[in-house]
Amino acid sequence: MRMKSLITALLLLSGVLYSQVKDQYSSAREQMVSSQIVARGISHLATLQAMRKVPRHIFVPSSYASEAYSDRPLPIGYNQTISQPFIVAHMTELARPAEGKNALEIGTGSGYQAAVLAEIVDTVYTIEIVPELAREATSRLKLLGYRNIVTRCGDGYKGWPDHAPFDIIIVTAAADHIPEPLKEQMAEGGRLIMPVGNPATVQQLIVLTKRKGKITEQKLEPVRFVPLKRFK
């Protein structure tokens, strides 16, 4: 309980600090979007608006706040990372988010990708297997006012059948195959985005699309993500 209280206090302090330096970080976010995201071809308006709005520095450890808008992933503890801003925007655009859709995210991490999606879609269901990260992300997202994000600590390989089917499924960790339960939980017209390949090396970003009950696969660029963890 003491640790949970400390985390909550630190998150509240982060929120205060954010409000005090809002203009400074707004400029950093705008620079991030223009130089790292728009410049590389991301054009989906809602995605760009979400990337401009979500305070990425709140989703990284305070020691990395000054680097939050840099063009690289950052450690968030427990051998996990927050993805490079471009990758977050790229995967979001590939998912084709819009009002009226619901999304499932596997690998909540610090909650940043969930927050970006939540700016666009109706509801985001997100699963994190590391209990400490799940607790921290839940507190952080609530303190930032996200009421359309539902978090859970669990094994993301199995998805979240109670809330399926999903219009969007984004997996932010790598495995050598796409879990069958996730395919089964895709809605008609739904899209699934996941890095697939050897988790110890470079993977390939894969997009699945479900049309008339059939799933088609599109292979995109090489990426590198942390491994998808499973309960033993």
Buried (B, 14 or more C-beta within 10 A) or exposed (E): EEEEEEBBEBBEEBBEBBEEEEEEBEEBBEEBBEEBBBEEEBEBEBBBBBBBEBBBBBBBBEEBBEEBBBEEBBEBBBEBBBBBBBBBBBBBBBBBBEEEBBBBBBBBBBBBBBBBBBBBBBBBBBBBBBEBBBBBBBBBBBBBEBEBBBBBBBBBBBBBEEBBBBBBBBBBBBBEEBBEBBBEBBBEEBBBBBBBBEBEEEBBBBBBBBEEEEBEEEEBEEBBBBBBBEEE
